[in-house]
C-alpha cells in the first residue's frame, strides 16, 4: 500500500490526503457544554470528529452523542429543500418549493392573519435549539405579537422563577472549589452532563462529602456518593424541610446571616416544624436515621453547596415549591453568595451562564402590550419570564379563549414536549397555518403547511460564551447541506421578504451580535480570526459577598413577596408542600411513572434515535421496574408490557432493575414510539411555572398479552 493510501486510511490531515481540520462545536446538548470539536473534512465532507484538546471546556473529550455527530449531520432523512404540504396533515405528503416561494407564502399568510385577527393570533416558538432564541423573540416583537415561547416552557426556566422569587436574580451555581459537603438533589452527571463528575471527583479528593438524593440508584449514587438517599419522586421538598427543621431545632443554622440577609425566617421555621423526621420518612421513604445522618454530615462538613437539578426536581406538579425548599437551605446555612455555597450567576447570552452581562435583553426589545398565551393560567410565569407558556397553547388554540390563535411559526418545535402531547398534535392540526423549520421531517414537521430546512452547528457560524471569560465565534466546517440555512438567516430573509420595520434584524446575525456585545470588551473581529475560544479575563463575576439582593425586601426571601399578589390564584409565598401525583385512582393505577427523570448516555429527548450508532445501544424503548414488582407481576426482562394511565397507554419492553424503587416505573422519554407525554392529562402542570409533571404520573404496568391494542 502506498504511503498516501495509508495516510488516507488513517485519516491523517496533510497535503497528501487533502484532509483539513476545521474547528467547530457540538450543540447536541444546547446550551450546556457546547464542546469544541475538531472536524476532519475532505472534499467538503465530514469524515471524522474528535474533541478539541485546547478547548477550555471539554479539553479533547466528547460524549457518545458528540461522537456520533457525523451520522447526525448525514442522516438520510435530512430535509433538502423548502416543502409545501399537499396531503393531509401528518401524512408527510409535501412538494418541494423554492425559498422565495416559501417566504412569499409565509409572509402573505401571517400578514393576512395579523390584519384579520391581530398580531397576537400568531405564536412564535423556539424548540430545543437555544442559539436562535433572541433573534426569533425580536422577530415576534417586530411582527407585533406578544406570543413568543420556547421549549424552556418545560425545561430549566422554572428554576429561574424560583431564584427570582428568592433573590431577584436568575440563577445560582454551586461553588465546588470550596464546598465541604455537596447536596446532590437529582445529581446524575455521568449521563446528563458528562464533564461534571470529574469536577465532583476533584472536590471529593480534597475532602468534600457528596450526598446523592434520587429515586434511582444511579451510577453517580453507586460510585461517588458518601451517602445515598433514595427518595420517592416529588418529595424532595419534604426532605429539604425536614433537614431545615433539624438544623433550626439544634441551632445549626447561621443566625447572623439570617438576621441580616433573610426575610421570612420565623414564618418558615414555624411551617417546617410539621416535617419532623418521622413525617419525612413516611412521605419520602428515606429512613429517619439516614436523614439525621445527612444533617449531621452537613453540620460537620460546612460549607454546603447544593446541586438543584434544572429539570427532574421541577418536573412535578409541586416542582417549583420543592425547588424553593431546597434552595432555602442555602439561606438557613448562610451559604448563599459565600465561598463553598451557592454563588449568584447571570444569564450572559442565549441561556449561557458565563459571568457577565450583555445587551441581549435590550436587543430582544419590549414585548407588545397584549395578553400572552397562558398568562391567566400561569401568572407568575408570565410576570417573570415575559414569555407565553407553551403548555397552555393547545388549550387556547382549541378553546379560542381569551382570543383565537390561528398560526404558529416555529423553529424546531416538538409537540411531545408538553403534557397531553396528543392534544397538542390535534391543536396544531387545526391551525389555519403552521410553519416549522428543522433538520429532519419529524412527526411535528409533518403537521406543518410549510417546512423549512435548517442546518447543524457544523454548517453555520455561531457565537458562544463560556465561563471564566471565554468567547467563541465558530466558522462553518462544511457548507450547509442541500438547500438548508441557519435559522438566523431564515429569520433575516423572511424579515426582508415581509419588509418588517427592523433594520438591525434585517442586517443579519453578525451585526446583531456586534450590538449585543457592544457593552463588553469582546472584539468580534478578533473572535472571527481565532480558531478556538478567546479568553477575556476581565469578563468574570464579582467575588462572593458583593451580591445585592433584588427582592423588594433587599434580602433572601423565604417568604417570597412577589407571590403575595397571587394568593387568590392559590400560590403560596412560603415553600410549602403538596403531593404531586395527578389524582388518578390509586387502586386502578397503583404505581408512579417517571417519564423524564433521567437521560440515556447516548440520547437526548427524541433527537438522536434515528442515528444508527446511537439507536443500536438500546434499539427498543424499555421501562425500568424493580425486581420485586416484576416478580409480583410475572414480568421478565425483555417482556412486552403496557404502561397505562388515566389518559393513555404505551407499549415498551420491561427492564427489571435493582436501580429503581418498588412502586415506580421509569420510562426514558427519548423514544417517539413510547411517548410518555401522552400519558399526562392537559392539567397535569405545576400551577406556579406551568411545567408538566413528567415524573409523577399514576399508572399501572401489565404484561402485554396481545389483546390490549391501541
C-alpha positions in Angstrom: 0.0 0.0 0.0 1.3 3.4 -0.9 2.1 5.9 1.8 -0.7 8.3 0.6 -3.2 5.4 0.8 -2.1 4.6 4.4 -2.3 8.3 5.4 -5.8 8.5 3.8 -7.0 5.3 5.5 -5.7 6.7 8.9 -7.5 10.0 8.1 -4.3 12.0 8.7 -4.7 15.7 7.8 -2.0 16.7 5.4 -1.3 17.8 1.8 -1.2 14.2 0.5 -4.6 13.3 1.8 -6.3 16.6 1.3 -7.8 16.3 4.7 -8.2 19.5 6.7 -9.2 20.1 10.4 -11.8 22.7 10.9 -12.7 23.9 14.4 -16.3 23.9 15.4 -18.5 22.9 18.4 -21.2 20.3 19.1 -24.6 21.8 20.1 -26.5 18.5 20.7 -27.0 19.3 24.4 -27.6 23.0 23.8 -26.9 25.3 25.7 -24.8 23.2 28.1 -21.2 22.2 27.3 -21.1 23.1 23.6 -17.9 21.0 23.4 -15.2 22.0 21.0 -14.9 19.7 18.0 -12.1 19.1 15.5 -13.9 18.4 12.3 -11.9 16.4 9.8 -13.1 17.5 6.3 -12.2 16.0 2.9 -13.7 17.3 -0.3 -16.2 19.3 1.6 -17.5 16.4 3.6 -17.0 15.4 7.3 -15.1 12.2 7.6 -14.2 12.2 11.3 -14.9 14.1 14.6 -12.6 14.5 17.6 -12.8 16.7 20.7 -10.6 19.8 20.6 -7.7 19.4 23.0 -7.1 23.1 23.6 -10.8 23.9 24.1 -11.4 25.4 27.7 -14.4 23.2 28.4 -14.0 19.7 27.1 -10.2 19.5 26.7 -10.5 17.0 23.9 -13.3 14.9 25.3 -16.6 14.1 23.5 -19.6 12.1 24.8 -21.3 9.3 22.8 -23.7 11.8 21.4 -21.0 14.1 20.1 -19.0 11.2 18.8 -22.0 10.3 16.5 -22.3 13.8 15.2 -21.2 12.8 11.7 -24.0 10.4 11.4 -26.4 13.0 12.8 -25.4 15.5 10.1 -25.6 13.0 7.3 -28.9 11.3 8.2 -30.7 10.1 5.1 -33.9 12.0 6.2 -32.4 15.5 6.2 -34.8 18.0 4.7 -33.2 19.1 1.5 -35.4 21.9 0.3 -38.4 24.0 1.5 -41.6 22.0 1.4 -45.3 22.8 0.9 -47.9 20.3 2.3 -50.1 18.7 -0.4 -51.6 15.9 1.6 -53.4 15.6 4.9 -51.7 17.0 7.9 -49.4 14.3 9.4 -49.3 12.3 6.1 -45.8 13.6 5.2 -47.0 14.4 1.6 -45.1 17.5 0.5 -43.9 19.1 -2.7 -40.6 21.0 -3.0 -40.7 24.7 -3.4 -38.1 27.5 -3.6 -37.0 29.6 -0.7 -38.6 32.6 -2.4 -41.9 30.8 -2.8 -41.7 29.7 0.9 -41.0 33.3 2.1 -43.8 34.8 0.0 -46.4 32.3 1.2 -45.4 32.6 4.8 -45.4 36.4 4.7 -48.7 36.5 2.9 -50.4 34.1 5.3 -49.0 35.6 8.5 -49.7 39.2 7.5 -53.3 38.3 6.5 -53.9 36.7 9.9 -52.4 39.7 11.6 -54.7 42.0 9.6 -57.8 39.9 10.3 -57.3 38.8 13.9 -54.4 40.9 15.3 -50.7 40.0 15.6 -51.4 38.1 18.8 -53.2 35.4 16.7 -49.7 34.3 15.6 -47.5 32.4 18.1 -43.7 32.1 17.6 -42.0 29.1 19.2 -38.3 28.2 19.5 -37.7 24.5 20.1 -34.8 22.7 21.7 -32.1 24.7 19.9 -31.2 27.8 22.0 -28.8 29.7 19.7 -31.6 31.3 17.7 -33.9 32.4 20.5 -33.0 36.1 20.9 -33.5 36.5 17.2 -36.8 34.8 17.0 -38.0 36.8 20.0 -37.1 40.0 18.3 -38.8 38.8 15.1 -42.0 38.1 17.0 -42.0 41.5 18.7 -41.2 43.3 15.4 -44.2 41.4 13.9 -46.2 42.8 16.8 -47.0 39.5 18.6 -46.5 39.1 22.4 -46.7 35.3 21.9 -43.0 34.3 21.9 -42.3 31.0 23.7 -39.8 28.2 23.9 -39.1 24.6 24.8 -38.0 26.1 28.1 -41.7 26.2 29.0 -40.8 22.7 30.1 -37.0 22.9 30.9 -34.9 24.9 33.4 -36.7 28.2 33.4 -38.8 27.2 36.4 -35.5 27.3 38.3 -35.1 30.9 37.2 -38.6 31.6 38.6 -37.6 30.1 41.9 -34.3 32.1 42.2 -36.1 35.3 41.2 -38.7 34.7 43.9 -35.9 34.2 46.5 -33.2 36.6 45.4 -34.4 38.7 42.5 -31.6 37.1 40.4 -32.0 34.5 37.7 -29.5 31.8 38.8 -27.1 30.4 41.4 -24.4 27.9 40.9 -22.7 25.6 43.5 -19.1 26.5 44.3 -17.4 23.1 44.3 -14.0 24.6 44.8 -14.7 25.5 48.4 -17.6 23.2 49.4 -17.3 20.8 52.3 -20.4 18.9 51.5 -22.4 18.7 48.3 -26.2 18.0 48.4 -26.8 16.3 45.1 -30.6 16.6 44.6 -31.1 14.8 41.3 -27.3 14.7 40.7 -26.5 12.2 37.9 -23.8 13.9 36.0 -22.4 10.9 34.0 -25.5 10.8 31.7 -26.8 14.3 31.8 -23.5 16.4 31.9 -20.6 14.1 31.3 -17.9 16.7 32.1 -19.2 17.5 35.6 -18.4 14.3 37.5 -14.6 15.0 37.1 -15.1 18.3 38.9 -17.0 16.5 41.7 -14.3 13.9 41.9 -11.6 16.6 42.2 -13.6 18.2 45.1 -14.0 14.8 46.8 -10.3 14.1 46.6 -9.6 17.2 48.7 -12.2 16.0 51.3 -15.7 17.2 50.1 -18.5 14.8 51.0 -21.2 14.0 48.5 -24.9 13.2 49.4 -26.9 12.0 46.4 -30.7 12.2 46.5 -32.5 10.4 43.7 -35.4 7.9 43.2 -33.0 5.9 41.1 -29.8 4.2 42.2 -27.7 5.9 39.6 -24.1 5.3 38.6 -23.2 8.5 40.5 -25.0 7.3 43.6 -23.1 4.0 43.5 -19.6 5.3 42.6 -19.3 8.8 44.0 -21.7 9.3 46.9 -20.7 9.2 50.6 -24.4 8.9 51.4 -27.3 7.9 49.1 -30.8 8.8 49.9 -33.3 7.0 47.7 -36.3 9.2 47.7 -39.9 8.9 46.4 -40.5 11.2 43.4 -41.8 14.6 44.1 -40.9 14.7 47.8 -37.5 16.4 47.6 -39.1 19.5 49.2 -40.2 17.4 52.2 -36.6 16.1 52.7 -35.3 19.7 52.5 -37.9 20.9 55.0 -37.1 18.0 57.4 -33.4 19.0 57.1 -34.3 22.6 57.8 -36.4 21.6 60.8 -33.5 19.6 62.3 -31.0 22.4 61.6 -33.2 25.0 63.2 -34.1 22.8 66.2 -30.5 22.1 67.0 -29.2 25.6 66.3 -27.1 24.5 63.4 -28.1 27.5 61.2 -26.3 30.8 60.6 -28.2 33.2 62.9 -26.1 36.2 61.9 -26.7 35.6 58.2 -30.4 35.0 58.8 -30.7 38.2 60.8 -29.0 40.4 58.2 -30.0 38.7 54.9 -33.1 36.6 55.2 -36.8 37.6 55.1 -39.5 35.3 56.5 -37.3 33.0 58.7 -39.7 32.9 61.6 -42.6 32.1 59.4 -40.7 29.4 57.6 -39.3 27.9 60.8 -42.8 27.5 62.1 -44.0 25.8 58.9 -41.2 23.2 58.8 -42.0 22.0 62.3 -44.7 19.8 60.7 -41.9 17.9 58.9 -40.1 16.1 61.6 -38.1 13.0 60.6 -40.9 10.6 61.3 -43.2 12.5 58.9 -40.3 12.9 56.4 -39.7 9.1 56.5 -43.3 8.4 55.9 -43.6 10.7 52.9 -40.1 10.4 51.3 -39.4 6.7 52.0 -36.0 7.6 53.4 -35.2 6.0 56.8 -35.2 8.6 59.6 -31.7 7.6 60.7 -30.4 8.4 57.2 -32.0 11.8 57.3 -30.3 12.5 60.6 -27.0 11.2 59.2 -27.3 13.6 56.3 -28.0 16.6 58.5 -25.0 15.8 60.8 -22.9 15.5 57.7 -24.0 19.0 56.7 -23.2 20.3 60.1 -19.7 18.6 60.3 -18.6 19.5 56.8 -19.6 23.1 56.2 -19.9 24.9 53.9 -22.7 23.2 51.9 -23.2 23.6 48.2 -26.3 22.3 46.5 -27.0 20.7 43.2 -30.5 21.6 42.3 -31.3 19.8 39.0 -32.8 22.2 36.5 -35.3 19.7 35.3 -36.1 16.5 37.2 -36.8 18.3 40.5 -39.1 20.7 38.7 -41.0 18.2 36.6 -43.7 17.6 39.2 -46.9 19.5 40.0 -45.1 20.7 43.1 -41.7 21.1 41.5 -41.4 24.9 41.9 -42.1 24.7 45.6 -39.8 21.7 46.1 -37.0 23.7 44.4 -37.6 26.6 46.6 -37.4 24.4 49.7 -34.1 23.1 48.6 -32.6 26.5 47.8 -33.9 27.7 51.2 -31.2 25.6 52.8 -28.5 27.9 51.5 -30.2 30.8 53.3 -30.5 28.9 56.6 -26.9 27.8 56.4 -25.7 31.2 55.4 -24.0 29.9 52.2 -25.8 32.0 49.5 -23.2 34.3 48.0 -20.5 32.8 50.1 -17.4 30.7 49.2 -18.3 27.0 49.0 -22.0 27.7 48.8 -24.4 28.9 46.1 -22.9 31.8 44.1 -25.2 34.2 42.2 -24.9 33.8 38.4 -26.2 35.8 35.5 -27.5 34.8 32.1 -25.0 36.1 29.6 -26.2 35.1 26.1 -28.6 32.5 24.9 -29.1 30.8 28.2 -25.4 30.5 28.9 -24.2 31.4 32.4 -20.8 32.9 31.7 -20.3 35.5 34.5 -21.1 38.8 32.7 -24.0 40.7 31.1 -24.6 41.6 27.5 -27.3 43.7 25.8 -29.3 40.6 24.9 -32.4 41.8 26.8 -32.1 45.2 25.2 -31.7 43.5 21.8 -34.8 41.4 22.1 -36.8 44.5 22.7 -40.0 45.4 24.5 -42.9 42.9 24.4 -46.0 44.2 22.7 -48.6 45.2 25.3 -51.1 42.4 24.9 -52.1 39.3 26.9 -49.9 36.3 26.3 -50.9 32.7 26.0 -51.0 31.2 29.4 -50.9 34.5 31.3 -54.1 33.9 33.2 -53.4 30.3 34.0 -49.8 30.8 35.0 -49.4 34.5 36.0 -46.1 34.1 37.9 -44.5 32.5 34.8 -45.8 35.4 32.6 -44.5 38.1 35.0 -41.0 36.7 35.5 -40.2 35.3 32.0 -42.2 37.6 29.8 -42.9 34.5 27.6 -46.0 32.7 26.7 -46.4 29.3 28.4 -46.3 26.8 25.5 -48.0 24.2 27.8 -51.2 26.3 27.5 -51.1 26.7 23.7 -53.2 23.6 22.8 -56.0 24.7 25.1 -56.1 28.2 23.7 -56.0 27.0 20.0 -58.9 24.7 20.6 -60.9 26.9 23.0 -60.1 30.2 21.3 -60.1 31.9 24.7 -59.2 34.6 25.6 -58.7 35.1 21.8 -58.1 32.8 18.9 -54.6 31.6 17.9 -54.6 30.9 14.2 -51.0 30.4 13.2 -47.7 29.1 14.7 -44.3 29.9 13.3 -41.8 27.5 14.9 -38.1 26.7 14.7 -37.6 23.1 15.8 -40.9 22.5 17.6 -41.5 19.1 19.1 -45.2 18.6 20.1 -44.2 15.8 22.5 -42.5 18.3 24.9 -45.8 19.2 26.6 -48.2 17.2 28.7 -51.1 15.6 26.7 -49.0 15.6 23.6 -51.8 14.2 21.6 -53.9 17.2 22.4 -51.1 19.4 21.2 -50.9 17.4 18.0 -54.6 17.9 17.5 -54.4 21.6 18.1 -51.5 22.1 15.6 -53.6 20.1 13.1 -56.5 22.6 13.5 -54.4 25.8 12.9 -55.1 27.9 9.9 -51.4 28.0 9.2 -48.3 26.2 10.7 -44.6 26.6 9.7 -41.8 24.6 11.2 -38.1 24.6 10.5 -36.0 21.5 11.3 -33.2 19.4 10.0 -35.4 16.3 9.7 -39.0 15.6 8.7 -40.1 14.9 12.3 -43.7 14.0 13.3 -44.2 17.6 14.2 -42.9 18.9 10.9 -45.3 16.5 9.1 -48.2 18.6 10.6 -46.9 21.8 9.0 -48.1 23.7 5.9 -44.6 24.9 5.2 -41.4 23.1 6.3 -38.0 24.9 6.1 -34.7 23.0 6.1 -32.3 24.2 8.9 -28.7 23.2 9.2 -26.5 21.9 12.0 -23.8 23.7 14.1 -21.1 22.3 11.8 -22.7 24.2 8.8 -23.0 27.7 10.3 -21.2 30.4 12.3 -22.3 30.9 15.9 -21.1 33.0 18.8 -20.9 31.1 22.2 -19.9 32.3 25.6 -18.3 30.1 28.3 -17.5 30.6 32.0 -14.2 32.2 33.0 -14.3 34.8 30.2 -14.1 32.6 27.1 -15.9 33.5 23.9 -16.0 31.6 20.7 -17.2 32.6 17.2 -17.3 29.4 15.0 -17.0 29.2 11.3 -18.8 26.7 9.1 -16.8 23.4 8.9 -18.7 22.5 5.8 -21.2 24.3 3.6 -24.9 23.9 4.5 -26.1 20.6 3.0 -28.6 20.8 0.2 -30.6 24.0 0.5 -30.6 24.2 4.3 -29.9 27.5 6.0 -29.0 28.7 9.5 -32.1 29.6 11.5 -31.0 33.2 11.9 -30.5 33.6 8.2 -34.1 32.3 7.7 -35.3 35.0 10.1 -33.3 37.7 8.4 -34.5 36.8 4.9 -38.1 36.3 6.0 -38.0 39.7 7.7 -36.7 41.2 4.4 -39.5 39.5 2.4 -42.1 40.7 4.8 -40.5 44.2 5.0 -40.6 44.1 8.8 -39.7 47.5 10.3 -36.5 46.3 11.9 -33.2 47.4 10.3 -30.9 45.6 12.8 -32.6 42.2 12.5 -32.6 42.6 8.7 -28.8 43.4 8.8 -28.1 39.8 9.8 -26.6 37.7 12.5 -23.1 39.3 12.7 -24.5 42.9 13.1 -26.9 41.7 15.7 -24.2 40.0 17.9 -22.0 43.1 17.5 -24.8 45.1 19.0 -25.5 42.5 21.8 -21.8 42.5 22.9 -21.2 46.3 22.4 -21.2 46.8 26.1 -18.3 44.4 26.7 -14.6 44.1 25.8 -15.4 41.3 23.3 -13.8 42.1 19.9 -16.0 40.4 17.2 -13.2 40.7 14.6 -10.7 39.0 16.9 -13.2 36.2 17.6 -13.7 35.7 13.9 -10.0 35.3 13.3 -9.5 32.8 16.1 -10.0 29.0 15.6 -10.5 28.5 19.3 -12.3 30.4 22.1 -10.7 33.7 23.0 -10.0 34.5 26.7 -11.1 37.8 28.1 -10.0 37.5 31.8 -11.9 40.7 32.8 -15.2 39.0 31.9 -15.8 37.4 35.3 -18.4 37.6 38.1 -17.7 39.7 41.2 -16.2 37.8 44.2 -18.6 36.3 46.8 -20.1 38.7 49.3 -20.9 41.6 46.9 -24.3 40.5 45.7 -27.1 42.9 46.2 -30.5 41.2 46.6 -33.0 42.4 44.0 -36.1 41.5 46.0 -38.5 44.1 47.5 -37.1 43.5 51.0 -33.4 43.5 49.8 -33.0 40.0 51.3 -33.2 36.3 50.5 -36.9 35.8 50.7 -38.2 32.6 52.3 -41.5 34.4 52.2 -41.5 35.5 48.5 -43.2 38.8 48.4 -43.5 38.5 44.6 -46.2 35.8 45.3 -48.3 37.8 47.8 -50.4 39.3 45.0 -51.2 35.8 43.7 -52.9 34.5 46.9 -56.3 34.4 45.1 -54.7 32.1 42.5 -53.7 29.7 45.2 -49.9 30.5 45.0 -48.2 30.4 48.4 -45.4 32.8 49.2 -43.8 30.1 51.5 -42.1 27.0 50.0 -45.0 24.7 51.1 -45.5 21.1 50.2 -48.4 19.5 48.4 -48.4 16.0 46.9 -47.5 15.8 43.2 -49.4 12.9 41.6 -52.2 13.6 39.2 -55.1 12.5 41.4 -55.9 9.3 39.5 -57.4 6.4 41.4 -54.6 4.7 43.3 -56.5 1.3 43.2 -56.7 1.4 39.5 -53.3 3.0 39.0 -51.1 1.8 41.9 -47.7 2.8 40.6 -46.0 6.0 39.9 -44.4 6.8 36.5 -41.3 8.8 35.9 -41.2 9.7 32.2 -38.5 12.4 32.4 -36.4 11.5 35.4 -33.2 10.7 33.6 -31.2 10.5 30.4 -29.6 7.8 28.4 -26.0 8.5 27.8 -26.5 8.1 24.1 -29.7 10.0 23.6 -31.3 13.4 24.1 -35.1 13.6 24.1 -36.1 12.2 20.7 -33.5 13.9 18.6 -31.0 11.1 18.3 -32.9 7.8 18.0 -32.6 7.8 14.2 -28.8 8.0 14.4 -27.8 4.3 13.8 -24.8 4.2 16.1 -26.9 5.6 19.0 -30.1 3.6 18.3 -28.0 0.4 18.3 -27.2 1.0 22.0 -30.9 0.4 23.0 -33.0 -0.3 20.0 -36.3 -0.6 21.7 -37.9 1.6 24.3 -37.8 0.0 27.8 -39.3 0.7 31.2 -37.3 0.1 34.4 -39.2 -1.6 37.3 -38.0 -3.1 40.5 -37.2 -6.8 40.6 -39.8 -7.0 43.4 -42.6 -5.6 41.2 -41.5 -7.6 38.3 -41.8 -10.8 40.4 -45.3 -9.9 41.6 -46.5 -9.1 38.0 -44.8 -12.1 36.4 -42.7 -9.9 34.2 -39.2 -10.9 33.0 -36.5 -8.9 31.2 -37.5 -8.2 27.6 -41.2 -8.9 28.0 -43.6 -6.7 26.2 -45.5 -4.6 28.7 -48.2 -2.0 28.6 -48.0 1.1 30.8 -51.4 2.6 31.3 -52.6 5.9 32.9 -55.9 7.6 33.1 -55.0 9.4 29.8 -53.4 6.8 27.6 -51.1 3.8 27.2 -47.7 3.0 25.7 -46.0 -0.3 24.8 -42.4 -1.0 25.8 -40.1 -3.8 26.8 -39.6 -4.5 30.5 -36.2 -3.9 32.2 -36.3 -5.3 35.8 -33.6 -3.4 37.7 -32.1 -3.0 41.2 -31.8 0.7 40.5 -35.5 1.5 40.8 -37.7 1.7 44.0 -40.7 -0.7 44.3 -43.8 1.0 43.2 -42.1 3.1 40.5 -41.9 2.8 36.7 -39.1 4.7 34.9 -39.6 5.4 31.2 -36.9 7.2 29.3 -38.8 10.0 27.4 -36.5 9.9 24.4 -38.4 7.4 22.2 -41.1 8.8 19.9 -42.7 5.3 19.8 -43.2 5.3 23.6 -44.5 8.8 24.2 -44.6 9.3 28.0 -46.1 12.8 27.5 -49.3 11.2 26.1 -49.9 9.6 29.5 -50.4 13.0 31.2 -53.7 14.9 31.2 -53.9 18.6 30.0 -54.0 20.0 33.6 -51.0 17.9 34.9 -48.9 21.1 35.4 -47.2 23.0 38.2 -49.5 26.0 38.9 -46.5 28.3 39.6 -44.4 27.5 36.5 -46.7 25.6 34.2 -44.2 22.8 33.9 -45.6 19.3 33.1 -45.4 16.7 35.9 -43.4 14.2 33.8 -42.2 12.5 37.0 -45.4 11.9 38.9 -48.0 10.1 36.8 -50.2 7.5 38.4 -50.0 4.3 36.2 -50.2 0.6 36.1 -48.0 -1.9 34.2 -49.1 -5.2 32.8 -47.6 -7.9 30.7 -48.8 -7.4 27.1 -50.8 -10.5 26.2 -51.7 -9.1 22.8 -55.3 -8.3 23.5 -54.9 -4.7 24.6 -54.3 -2.8 21.4 -54.0 0.9 20.9 
